[in-house]
Amino acid sequence: LHWFLLSFKFWGYSPNLRERGILFLSLTSLISYYYHIFTHFIIHNLSNALFEIKSASSLIRIISTINPFTYCVDILRKITMNYSVFPVYLSVINLLLWTFILSFITIKIFEKIDIQK
């Protein structure tokens, strides 16, 4: 944020406190918007929800195999259409593994946060 406000000072404009708040909110909103688009693009479009993994290129196949949403879609496909790319037990194990990994990372991050009483 400091580089953003310094760029205004460089051009001879010094925003007051209210304008700084508006600039900060617009900047964080813009970052949040692009983060949202980026994560949804990777999670949704690079899973097997829109295409068959077997027909994808090797790079997309690797990304799709790592993507946990692929296994969610595969389980739903097995339930609704009785067809799946992966065995159901492999999909469940992969989803549980991702759940434990992300839970562990989240716990470690929250342990480092200093809670003031």
N, C-alpha and C positions, 0 to 999 in steps of 0.2 A: 504494500500500500504506500510505503514511503516514496518509492520511485515514481509512483503514479502522481502523488501530490507534488513532488519535486519537479516533475515535468511541467506542471502548471506554473510554478515559480520561475522556471527557466524562461517561459514565454511572458513573464511579467504579470501573471495573475495569481493572486493569493486567495484561495477560497476561505470563507469564514467557516465556523463550526457547523452550521446547518448545511452548507453546501458540501463540506467534507463528508458529512453523513450521507447525503444523497449520492455523492460520487462513490462512496464505499459500498452502499447498497446496490447501486447499478453495476459496479464492478463485480461484486460477489454474485449478483444475479446472473450476469453474463457467464462467469466461470461455472456456476451451477448448471446453467442451461447447456453449455458445451460438454460438461462432464456427463450429464444425463444422456445426451445424444450419443456420446462416445461409448458409454457402458451399455446402453441398450442396443447399439449397433453390434457390438461384439457379442453380447450375450444372446440376443435373439437371432440376428442374421447369420451368425457363424455357428449356429447349432443345426441340427437336422430338422428343424421345424419347417424350413422352406425348400429344402432340397435333400436328395438322398446322399448319404455320406459316401457310398460306394462310387458315385459318379463325380465326386469332387476332386479337385487337385490335391496333391500330397500335402501342401502347406495348410490348406483349409481342413483337410482330414485330420491333421495333427492338432490344430486349434480346436476343432470340434470334439475331438476325443478328450481334450483337457477340460472343455467347457461343461460345467455341471448341468446346464439347461438341456444339453443334448440327451442326458439320461432321463430327465423329467419328461421330455417329449417322447422318448422311446417307450417309457412305461405307459404314458397315455395312449400312444399308438397301439401298444399291445392290448390294453384294456378295450379300446374302442374298435379297432380293426383286426385284432388278433394277428398282428404282424409287428415284429421288432427287429432291429439290426443287432442289438446286443441281447444276451440272455438276461432275463429279468433279475436274477440274483446278482449279476454283475452290475446292473444299473443301481440296485438298492445298495450294494456294498460301496459303490462309487459315491452315491449321494450321502451315505453315512460318513464316509471318509472326508468328504468336503465339509460336512457339518462339523465334525470334530476339529478339523484343521482351522476353519474360520472361527470356531468358538474359542480355540486355544489362543489364536492371534488376538481376538477381541479381549479376552481375559488379561493377556499380557499387556495390552495397550492401556486398559482401564486400571491395572495395578500401578502404573506409572503416574497416573493422574493424582495430583495432590488435592485432597478434599479439605477445604477450609471449613471449620465449624464455627 
